[in-house]
Amino acid sequence: MSRSPSSSNSEDLSLQNQTLFWNEWNSTIRENRWLDTVSARRGQMAIGLLQSLKLTRPEILEVGCGTGWLSQELAKFGTVTANDLATEVVERVQKRLPDIRFLAGDFMAVQLPSEHFDVVVCVETLSSIVDQSAFIRRCHEVLKPGGGLILTTPNRIVFERRTDVMPRGHGQVRKWPTPGQVKRLLMANQFRIRHLSSIVPEGHVGFLRIVNSYKLNGLLAFVFPQERLDAIKERLGLGQTIVVLAEKD
């Protein structure tokens, strides 16, 4: 899977360095820790959108599968093919989950049949793509007509206004989009938006310092329950994760 640049240092963003980064990140973060609550929420949203399609045993492609934590859940609904750039991690997860077909390597280069999959799932992958438009076109290519694309991605509006984001690692690339950019990207590449939302409000820099201030939210709690307040922020696109279901035209 190609990952997107956030630096002009082309060597730092080579496919080899990206592979090294994601092998190390998955082995130290995902393989050795419990799934964090925000990641679990993203997975739940992806599963919910998949269920909303009401498909019978669909062919599912997961791009950016990492350790296969979501692949395992997706396999309860259909036949899963899963891909990631982290070759060493994919080799280990294939042994652990032999009933799922895992493909290691760059999504833009791995051999996949055209118009074969009913659904493509990309959880937190888009923001790491070198050429996001080419990536979406590739998703379009492998989907059947009318097929669904489910993706989540960090929301630039929020992530640029957080103080707790880890520094970019060597070989890691970041290209956080806004909800509007995601919408335009999909529409420009022959997808129809069926659902676009955000989840998990976050951020305490700039205008989000006011929006998420404890004092303001404490006062509003007398009028709105916290869940209601969070839901309003999510509808306004102020959640840290953008969630989309799109349909191939």
C-alpha contacts under 8 A as a table, 3 or more apart, distances in Angstrom:
res1	aa1	res2	aa2	distance
1	M	63	V	7.65
1	M	64	G	7.03
1	M	83	N	7.59
1	M	84	D	5.86
1	M	85	L	4.90
1	M	105	G	5.95
1	M	106	D	3.45
1	M	107	F	4.03
1	M	108	M	6.30
1	M	129	I	7.57
2	S	15	L	7.06
2	S	85	L	7.54
2	S	106	D	5.50
2	S	107	F	6.61
2	S	108	M	6.80
2	S	128	S	7.35
2	S	129	I	5.28
2	S	130	V	5.81
2	S	131	D	7.93
3	R	13	L	7.96
3	R	15	L	7.93
3	R	18	Q	7.02
3	R	127	S	7.76
3	R	128	S	4.21
3	R	129	I	3.65
3	R	130	V	4.73
3	R	131	D	7.99
3	R	172	Q	7.70
3	R	173	V	6.11
3	R	174	R	7.88
4	S	13	L	7.98
4	S	127	S	6.87
4	S	128	S	4.63
4	S	129	I	3.75
4	S	130	V	3.01
4	S	131	D	6.40
4	S	132	Q	7.60
4	S	173	V	5.26
4	S	174	R	6.03
4	S	175	K	6.11
5	P	8	S	7.45
5	P	13	L	6.44
5	P	128	S	7.62
5	P	129	I	7.56
5	P	130	V	5.67
5	P	173	V	4.83
5	P	174	R	6.10
5	P	175	K	6.76
6	S	173	V	5.36
6	S	174	R	5.27
6	S	175	K	6.28
7	S	10	S	7.61
7	S	13	L	7.91
7	S	173	V	7.67
9	N	12	D	5.40
9	N	13	L	6.66
10	S	13	L	5.09
10	S	14	S	6.23
11	E	14	S	5.14
11	E	17	N	7.93
12	D	17	N	6.37
12	D	170	H	6.50
12	D	171	G	5.35
13	L	17	N	6.21
13	L	18	Q	6.23
13	L	171	G	5.24
13	L	172	Q	7.17
13	L	173	V	6.96
14	S	17	N	5.29
14	S	18	Q	6.23
14	S	171	G	7.19
15	L	18	Q	5.01
15	L	19	T	6.07
16	Q	19	T	5.13
16	Q	20	L	6.28
17	N	20	L	4.99
17	N	21	F	6.12
17	N	170	H	7.24
17	N	171	G	4.63
17	N	172	Q	7.92
18	Q	21	F	5.09
18	Q	22	W	6.27
18	Q	85	L	7.87
18	Q	170	H	7.97
18	Q	171	G	4.45
18	Q	172	Q	5.93
18	Q	173	V	7.87
19	T	22	W	5.34
19	T	23	N	6.06
19	T	85	L	5.69
19	T	86	A	5.33
19	T	87	T	7.16
19	T	171	G	7.69
20	L	23	N	5.23
20	L	24	E	6.20
20	L	86	A	7.31
20	L	171	G	7.19
21	F	24	E	5.25
21	F	25	W	5.99
21	F	169	G	7.27
21	F	170	H	6.67
21	F	171	G	5.43
21	F	172	Q	6.15
22	W	25	W	4.92
22	W	26	N	5.87
22	W	85	L	7.16
22	W	86	A	5.28
22	W	172	Q	7.69
23	N	26	N	5.49
23	N	27	S	6.11
23	N	86	A	4.66
23	N	87	T	6.90
23	N	88	E	6.20
23	N	89	V	5.97
24	E	27	S	5.19
24	E	28	T	6.04
25	W	28	T	5.37
25	W	29	I	5.60
25	W	30	R	7.32
26	N	29	I	5.30
26	N	30	R	4.83
26	N	31	E	6.08
26	N	66	G	6.48
26	N	67	T	6.73
26	N	86	A	7.86
26	N	89	V	7.03
27	S	30	R	6.06
27	S	31	E	5.02
27	S	32	N	6.76
27	S	89	V	6.94
28	T	31	E	6.22
28	T	32	N	5.83
28	T	33	R	7.93
29	I	32	N	5.85
29	I	33	R	5.98
30	R	33	R	5.60
30	R	34	W	7.29
30	R	35	L	7.02
30	R	67	T	6.77
31	E	67	T	6.77
35	L	39	S	6.54
35	L	40	A	6.40
36	D	39	S	5.50
36	D	40	A	6.24
37	T	40	A	4.99
37	T	41	R	6.15
38	V	41	R	5.00
38	V	42	R	6.34
38	V	200	V	7.42
39	S	42	R	5.06
39	S	43	G	6.29
40	A	43	G	5.05
40	A	44	Q	6.19
41	R	44	Q	4.97
41	R	45	M	6.20
42	R	45	M	5.11
42	R	46	A	6.27
42	R	123	V	7.24
42	R	152	T	7.05
42	R	241	T	7.82
42	R	243	V	7.97
43	G	46	A	5.07
43	G	47	I	6.20
43	G	70	L	6.47
43	G	123	V	7.47
44	Q	47	I	5.10
44	Q	48	G	6.04
45	M	48	G	5.01
45	M	49	L	6.19
45	M	243	V	7.60
46	A	49	L	5.23
46	A	50	L	6.19
46	A	121	V	7.48
46	A	123	V	7.71
46	A	150	I	6.47
46	A	151	L	7.36
46	A	152	T	7.93
47	I	50	L	4.99
47	I	51	Q	6.16
47	I	73	E	7.90
47	I	74	L	7.08
48	G	51	Q	5.11
48	G	52	S	6.23
49	L	52	S	4.97
49	L	53	L	6.76
49	L	150	I	7.24
49	L	245	L	6.89
50	L	53	L	5.49
50	L	54	K	7.45
50	L	119	V	7.93
50	L	150	I	7.65
51	Q	54	K	5.49
51	Q	55	L	7.41
55	L	58	P	5.93
56	T	77	F	7.72
56	T	78	G	7.42
57	R	77	F	5.75
57	R	78	G	4.01
57	R	79	T	6.63
58	P	77	F	7.14
58	P	78	G	4.79
58	P	79	T	6.31
58	P	117	F	7.55
58	P	118	D	5.69
58	P	119	V	7.22
59	E	78	G	5.95
59	E	79	T	5.01
59	E	80	V	6.22
59	E	81	T	7.87
59	E	116	H	7.49
59	E	117	F	4.97
59	E	118	D	5.26
59	E	119	V	6.59
60	I	74	L	7.70
60	I	78	G	6.59
60	I	79	T	5.92
60	I	80	V	4.79
60	I	81	T	6.24
60	I	117	F	5.78
60	I	118	D	6.09
60	I	119	V	4.93
60	I	120	V	5.86
60	I	121	V	7.39
61	L	80	V	5.82
61	L	81	T	4.85
61	L	82	A	5.66
61	L	83	N	7.77
61	L	117	F	6.55
61	L	119	V	6.32
61	L	120	V	4.73
61	L	121	V	6.16
62	E	65	C	5.89
62	E	71	S	6.85
62	E	80	V	7.26
62	E	81	T	6.34
62	E	82	A	4.63
62	E	83	N	6.24
62	E	120	V	5.80
62	E	121	V	4.67
62	E	122	C	5.94
63	V	82	A	6.04
63	V	83	N	5.04
63	V	84	D	6.31
63	V	107	F	7.19
63	V	120	V	7.28
63	V	121	V	6.22
63	V	122	C	5.12
63	V	123	V	7.72
63	V	125	T	7.28
64	G	82	A	7.53
64	G	83	N	5.79
64	G	84	D	4.63
64	G	85	L	7.31
64	G	122	C	6.26
64	G	123	V	7.01
64	G	124	E	7.69
64	G	125	T	5.72
65	C	68	G	5.24
65	C	69	W	7.59
65	C	70	L	7.04
65	C	71	S	6.59
65	C	82	A	5.87
65	C	83	N	5.77
65	C	84	D	5.53
65	C	122	C	7.93
65	C	123	V	7.94
66	G	69	W	7.65
66	G	83	N	7.96
66	G	84	D	5.94
66	G	86	A	6.89
66	G	89	V	6.96
66	G	90	V	7.03
67	T	89	V	6.33
67	T	90	V	6.83
67	T	93	V	6.03
68	G	71	S	4.78
68	G	72	Q	6.11
68	G	82	A	7.79
68	G	93	V	6.50
69	W	72	Q	5.63
69	W	73	E	7.07
70	L	73	E	5.13
70	L	74	L	6.17
71	S	74	L	5.01
71	S	75	A	6.12
71	S	80	V	6.91
71	S	82	A	6.79
71	S	100	I	7.76
72	Q	75	A	5.30
72	Q	76	K	7.24
72	Q	97	L	7.67
72	Q	100	I	7.89
73	E	76	K	5.64
73	E	77	F	7.82
74	L	77	F	5.66
74	L	78	G	6.81
74	L	80	V	6.90
75	A	78	G	5.26
75	A	79	T	5.87
75	A	80	V	5.63
75	A	100	I	7.43
79	T	100	I	7.54
80	V	100	I	5.78
80	V	101	R	6.59
81	T	100	I	6.28
81	T	101	R	4.82
81	T	102	F	5.88
81	T	103	L	7.47
82	A	100	I	7.43
82	A	101	R	6.21
82	A	102	F	4.74
82	A	103	L	6.07
83	N	90	V	7.91
83	N	102	F	5.71
83	N	103	L	4.67
83	N	104	A	5.68
83	N	105	G	7.10
83	N	107	F	6.84
84	D	87	T	7.07
84	D	90	V	6.84
84	D	103	L	6.77
84	D	104	A	5.33
84	D	105	G	5.96
84	D	106	D	7.09
84	D	107	F	7.24
85	L	104	A	5.69
85	L	105	G	4.48
85	L	106	D	5.53
85	L	107	F	7.58
86	A	89	V	5.48
86	A	90	V	6.16
86	A	104	A	6.74
86	A	105	G	7.19
87	T	90	V	5.11
87	T	91	E	6.22
87	T	104	A	5.07
87	T	105	G	6.45
88	E	91	E	5.17
88	E	92	R	6.50
89	V	92	R	5.20
89	V	93	V	6.18
90	V	93	V	5.10
90	V	94	Q	6.02
90	V	102	F	6.62
90	V	103	L	7.29
90	V	104	A	5.98
91	E	94	Q	5.33
91	E	95	K	6.76
91	E	104	A	7.68
92	R	95	K	5.42
92	R	96	R	6.52
93	V	96	R	4.87
93	V	97	L	5.90
94	Q	97	L	5.13
94	Q	98	P	5.40
94	Q	100	I	7.23
94	Q	101	R	7.29
94	Q	102	F	6.07
95	K	98	P	5.57
97	L	100	I	5.91
98	P	101	R	7.22
103	L	110	V	7.54
104	A	110	V	7.96
105	G	109	A	7.45
105	G	110	V	6.40
106	D	109	A	5.35
106	D	110	V	6.09
107	F	110	V	5.45
108	M	135	F	7.03
108	M	138	R	6.91
112	L	142	V	6.98
113	P	116	H	5.77
113	P	142	V	6.22
114	S	141	E	5.59
114	S	142	V	4.33
114	S	143	L	6.88
114	S	144	K	7.78
115	E	141	E	6.07
115	E	142	V	4.56
115	E	143	L	4.50
115	E	144	K	4.06
115	E	145	P	6.91
116	H	142	V	5.72
116	H	143	L	5.69
116	H	144	K	5.48
117	F	120	V	6.91
117	F	142	V	6.11
117	F	143	L	4.75
117	F	144	K	5.66
117	F	147	G	7.15
118	D	143	L	5.96
118	D	144	K	5.74
118	D	147	G	4.82
118	D	148	G	6.38
119	V	143	L	6.71
119	V	147	G	5.64
119	V	148	G	4.70
119	V	149	L	5.76
119	V	150	I	7.38
120	V	139	C	6.89
120	V	143	L	7.14
120	V	148	G	6.40
120	V	149	L	4.89
120	V	150	I	6.18
121	V	149	L	6.06
121	V	150	I	4.76
121	V	151	L	5.77
122	C	125	T	5.63
122	C	126	L	7.14
122	C	149	L	7.87
122	C	150	I	6.22
122	C	151	L	4.55
122	C	152	T	6.51
123	V	126	L	7.87
123	V	150	I	7.83
123	V	151	L	5.30
123	V	152	T	4.80
123	V	153	T	6.67
124	E	127	S	6.77
124	E	128	S	7.93
124	E	151	L	7.28
124	E	152	T	5.29
124	E	153	T	4.56
124	E	154	P	6.73
125	T	128	S	5.54
125	T	129	I	6.99
125	T	151	L	7.92
125	T	152	T	7.52
125	T	153	T	6.61
126	L	129	I	5.47
126	L	132	Q	6.68
126	L	135	F	7.98
126	L	151	L	7.74
126	L	152	T	7.69
126	L	153	T	6.07
127	S	132	Q	7.94
127	S	153	T	6.10
127	S	154	P	6.83
127	S	174	R	5.77
127	S	175	K	4.68
127	S	176	W	4.99
127	S	177	P	6.84
128	S	172	Q	7.84
128	S	173	V	5.68
128	S	174	R	5.33
128	S	175	K	6.10
129	I	132	Q	5.48
129	I	135	F	7.12
129	I	173	V	7.86
129	I	174	R	7.95
129	I	175	K	7.37
131	D	134	A	5.40
131	D	135	F	6.25
132	Q	135	F	4.91
132	Q	136	I	6.24
132	Q	185	L	7.98
133	S	136	I	5.20
133	S	137	R	6.23
133	S	185	L	6.51
133	S	189	N	7.28
134	A	137	R	4.99
134	A	138	R	6.19
135	F	138	R	5.09
135	F	139	C	6.38
136	I	139	C	4.98
136	I	140	H	6.21
136	I	185	L	7.84
136	I	186	L	7.01
136	I	189	N	6.77
137	R	140	H	4.91
137	R	141	E	6.14
137	R	189	N	6.06
138	R	141	E	4.93
138	R	142	V	6.47
139	C	142	V	5.49
139	C	143	L	6.34
139	C	149	L	7.61
140	H	143	L	5.35
140	H	189	N	7.69
140	H	190	Q	7.69
140	H	191	F	7.83
140	H	248	K	6.40
143	L	146	G	7.82
143	L	147	G	5.40
143	L	148	G	7.47
143	L	248	K	7.28
144	K	147	G	5.04
144	K	248	K	7.73
145	P	248	K	5.98
145	P	249	D	6.66
146	G	247	E	5.69
146	G	248	K	4.84
146	G	249	D	6.02
147	G	247	E	5.67
147	G	248	K	5.39
148	G	245	L	6.73
148	G	246	A	5.70
148	G	247	E	4.62
148	G	248	K	6.36
149	L	244	V	7.79
149	L	245	L	5.65
149	L	246	A	5.07
149	L	247	E	6.16
149	L	248	K	7.55
150	I	243	V	7.68
150	I	244	V	5.73
150	I	245	L	4.64
150	I	246	A	6.57
151	L	243	V	6.00
151	L	244	V	5.36
151	L	245	L	6.71
152	T	241	T	6.39
152	T	242	I	5.34
152	T	243	V	4.52
152	T	244	V	6.32
153	T	176	W	7.42
153	T	177	P	7.70
153	T	241	T	5.58
153	T	242	I	5.28
153	T	243	V	6.90
154	P	159	F	6.97
154	P	176	W	5.86
154	P	177	P	7.18
154	P	240	Q	5.95
154	P	241	T	4.70
154	P	242	I	6.16
155	N	158	V	5.54
155	N	159	F	6.07
155	N	176	W	6.11
155	N	177	P	5.95
155	N	178	T	5.45
155	N	179	P	6.92
155	N	238	L	7.97
155	N	239	G	7.19
155	N	240	Q	5.23
155	N	241	T	5.28
155	N	242	I	5.69
156	R	159	F	5.01
156	R	160	E	5.72
156	R	176	W	4.85
156	R	177	P	5.20
156	R	178	T	5.14
157	I	160	E	6.01
157	I	161	R	6.91
157	I	178	T	6.05
157	I	238	L	7.12
158	V	161	R	5.18
158	V	162	R	6.56
158	V	202	E	6.48
158	V	203	G	5.54
158	V	208	L	7.84
158	V	238	L	6.45
158	V	239	G	6.97
158	V	240	Q	5.46
159	F	162	R	5.31
159	F	165	V	7.46
159	F	176	W	7.81
159	F	203	G	6.99
159	F	240	Q	6.71
161	R	203	G	5.23
161	R	204	H	6.17
161	R	205	V	4.57
161	R	206	G	6.43
161	R	208	L	6.99
162	R	165	V	6.44
162	R	202	E	7.49
162	R	203	G	4.62
162	R	204	H	5.88
162	R	205	V	6.04
163	T	203	G	7.66
163	T	204	H	7.43
163	T	205	V	7.42
168	R	172	Q	6.05
168	R	173	V	7.16
168	R	174	R	7.78
169	G	172	Q	5.07
169	G	173	V	7.96
177	P	180	G	7.99
177	P	181	Q	5.80
177	P	182	V	6.33
178	T	181	Q	5.14
178	T	182	V	6.34
179	P	182	V	5.16
179	P	183	K	6.24
179	P	196	L	7.84
179	P	237	G	6.86
179	P	242	I	6.47
180	G	183	K	5.10
180	G	184	R	6.20
181	Q	184	R	5.14
181	Q	185	L	5.95
182	V	185	L	5.06
182	V	186	L	6.24
183	K	186	L	5.37
183	K	187	M	6.19
183	K	193	I	7.23
184	R	187	M	5.15
184	R	188	A	5.92
185	L	188	A	5.29
185	L	189	N	6.48
186	L	189	N	5.22
186	L	190	Q	6.58
186	L	191	F	5.20
186	L	192	R	7.25
186	L	193	I	7.56
186	L	246	A	7.62
187	M	190	Q	5.39
187	M	191	F	5.03
187	M	192	R	6.11
187	M	193	I	7.43
188	A	191	F	7.40
190	Q	248	K	6.29
190	Q	249	D	5.49
191	F	246	A	5.89
191	F	247	E	5.34
191	F	248	K	4.64
191	F	249	D	5.44
192	R	246	A	5.36
192	R	247	E	5.04
192	R	248	K	6.37
192	R	249	D	6.36
193	I	196	L	7.02
193	I	244	V	7.47
193	I	245	L	6.33
193	I	246	A	4.39
193	I	247	E	6.42
194	R	244	V	7.64
194	R	245	L	5.50
194	R	246	A	5.24
194	R	247	E	6.80
195	H	243	V	7.73
195	H	244	V	5.40
195	H	245	L	4.94
195	H	246	A	6.80
196	L	242	I	7.25
196	L	243	V	5.69
196	L	244	V	4.50
196	L	245	L	6.59
197	S	234	E	6.65
197	S	235	R	6.11
197	S	237	G	6.54
197	S	242	I	5.88
197	S	243	V	5.26
197	S	244	V	6.60
198	S	234	E	4.89
198	S	235	R	6.58
198	S	236	L	7.97
198	S	237	G	5.37
198	S	238	L	6.64
198	S	239	G	4.67
198	S	240	Q	6.80
198	S	241	T	5.35
198	S	242	I	4.36
198	S	243	V	5.57
199	I	234	E	5.34
199	I	238	L	7.73
199	I	239	G	4.37
199	I	240	Q	6.15
199	I	241	T	5.37
199	I	242	I	6.68
199	I	243	V	7.39
200	V	230	D	7.32
200	V	234	E	6.98
200	V	239	G	4.69
200	V	240	Q	5.63
200	V	241	T	6.80
201	P	212	N	7.96
201	P	230	D	6.38
201	P	233	K	6.46
201	P	234	E	6.42
201	P	238	L	5.65
201	P	239	G	3.91
201	P	240	Q	5.67
202	E	208	L	7.87
202	E	212	N	7.15
202	E	238	L	7.35
202	E	239	G	6.24
202	E	240	Q	5.78
203	G	208	L	5.62
203	G	209	R	6.86
203	G	212	N	7.02
203	G	240	Q	7.87
204	H	207	F	7.81
204	H	208	L	5.06
204	H	209	R	3.96
204	H	210	I	7.51
204	H	212	N	6.40
204	H	213	S	7.32
205	V	208	L	5.51
205	V	209	R	4.82
206	G	209	R	5.53
206	G	210	I	7.68
207	F	210	I	5.52
207	F	211	V	6.43
208	L	211	V	4.65
208	L	212	N	5.66
208	L	213	S	7.74
209	R	212	N	5.61
209	R	213	S	5.62
210	I	213	S	5.04
210	I	216	L	7.27
211	V	216	L	7.41
211	V	217	N	7.84
212	N	216	L	7.31
212	N	217	N	6.59
213	S	216	L	5.41
213	S	217	N	6.09
214	Y	217	N	5.17
214	Y	218	G	5.75
215	K	218	G	5.04
215	K	219	L	6.30
216	L	219	L	5.19
216	L	220	L	6.18
217	N	220	L	4.96
217	N	221	A	5.99
218	G	221	A	5.13
218	G	222	F	7.36
219	L	222	F	5.86
219	L	223	V	7.80
220	L	223	V	5.33
220	L	224	F	5.86
221	A	224	F	4.93
221	A	225	P	5.45
221	A	226	Q	6.23
221	A	229	L	7.96
222	F	225	P	7.45
224	F	228	R	5.95
224	F	229	L	5.95
225	P	228	R	5.28
225	P	229	L	6.32
226	Q	229	L	5.00
226	Q	230	D	6.06
227	E	230	D	5.13
227	E	231	A	6.13
228	R	231	A	5.03
228	R	232	I	6.34
229	L	232	I	5.19
229	L	233	K	6.44
230	D	233	K	5.12
230	D	234	E	6.11
231	A	234	E	5.00
231	A	235	R	6.22
232	I	235	R	5.19
232	I	236	L	6.32
233	K	236	L	5.02
233	K	237	G	6.50
233	K	238	L	5.26
233	K	239	G	6.64
234	E	237	G	5.18
234	E	238	L	5.30
234	E	239	G	4.91
235	R	238	L	7.42
237	G	242	I	7.65
239	G	242	I	7.02
